[in-house]
């Protein structure tokens, strides 16, 4: 893989599905404050946390931090133009914008910056799995990039920055925080039918996750098993690999509740394969 002149990574050889392309430790990690209802995180609270984490970095690490893409909105950063470029005295506002433009949430609720992973561009049909794995030895969440399908030489490696089970307008709205309007092939060729299907599958996923925890006695196990299988098949067929582990598990669980052992065995095998792709320990 080689970075292009802007952002993005490209395959220079044919890559087989399951190939681990990148493993990266976070450059910085912060624990954000509680979410403010309807507003998200308080930037005023996060800014000093980011500045403190940055101050702990070596000079080389600071240069790596500052090499990351920075999205500005409106007059953001206008008063910083005349300030020094010394990596030791960077305005905290710039540090926050870089984190906002590139960071990933980790599964324990923290936020981490992974500069190499940040080079990977977005596409609404990604060809890699972008996930995190806990490393007990270093007490960090490593970012893992794995080929979700065979990738041809010269094909760009792309991930997703936002949840994909949403219509085009919602995805583009979420992506606007990264400073661009998505014009990938999926968005350019979007239709009301495809948008409707994505939204419906999101609704099915939410309902099944709730019913997995709190089963409803008035719900037909066979119907729920059918919905779960349809959802898992849709995810697999469209390559939405970020959802694959969860939806294959749901398909296995609901098939088992319906007494369909053959289908449950099939989806259990798929679930194990999805876990293995992600590098997860296989628990069942």
C-alpha positions, 0 to 999 in steps of 0.5 A: 500500500502506498499513500497518494498525494492527498489522502488514501491508500491504494493496493499495489498487488492483488490482495486476498480476502482476510489479509490483514493490511494494517495494525496501528496503535493509537497515537493519543487516546482520550476519555471524553466527557459525558454526551450533552443531549442533542449536542454531543460532546462538549468541545470546551471540555475536550480541548484541554484533554487533547492538549494534555495528551499532545503534550505527552508526545515526543517531537516525532509523534507531534509531527505525526499528529500534525500531519493528519488532515484538519477540517475547518468550518467557517472562521475556525482557526482564523485567529491562529494564522499568524502563530508559530509553526513550532510543534511544541506550541500548537493552538489547542483549537487546531489539535482538537480539529485534527482529532475531530477530523480523524479519530475513532471511538474505541469500544470502551468509550474512549477516542483514539487517533490513528494517523495511518488509518486516517489516510484511508478514504471513505466509500459507502461500499468499503472493501475493508473491515475497520475494527479495533482489538484490545491488547492486554499487554499494552492496555490499548485498542489497536486499529485493525484493517482487514481486506473484506473481499479480494482487492485488485492491484490498483484498486483503492482501499476504502473504509466507511466513516459512518454507519451504512444502514442509512439513506443517502441524505443521512450518510452525506449529512453525517459525512459533512463533518469531514469536510466533503460531500460523498460522491462515491458510486453508491451515492451517485447512483442512489435510488429511493428503493436502495435508500428504503432498503437500507433504512428498513434493514436498520430498523430490523437490526434495532428491533432484533437487538432489542428482542434478543435481550428482551424476548416478546412472547407475542412475536412469532419465533419463525418470523423473527428468524426469517427477518434475522436471516434476511438481514444477515444475508443482505449484509453479506451480499452487500459487503457491509462487513462492519455489521457482519459479526452482529447480524450473523450472530442474530441469525444464529440466535433467532434460528435456534429460538425457532427450533431450526437447527440446520439454519442455526448451524449454518449461521453459527459457522458464518458467525465464526468465520466473521469473528475470525476475519476480525481477529476476535476470539471465537466464543461459540 
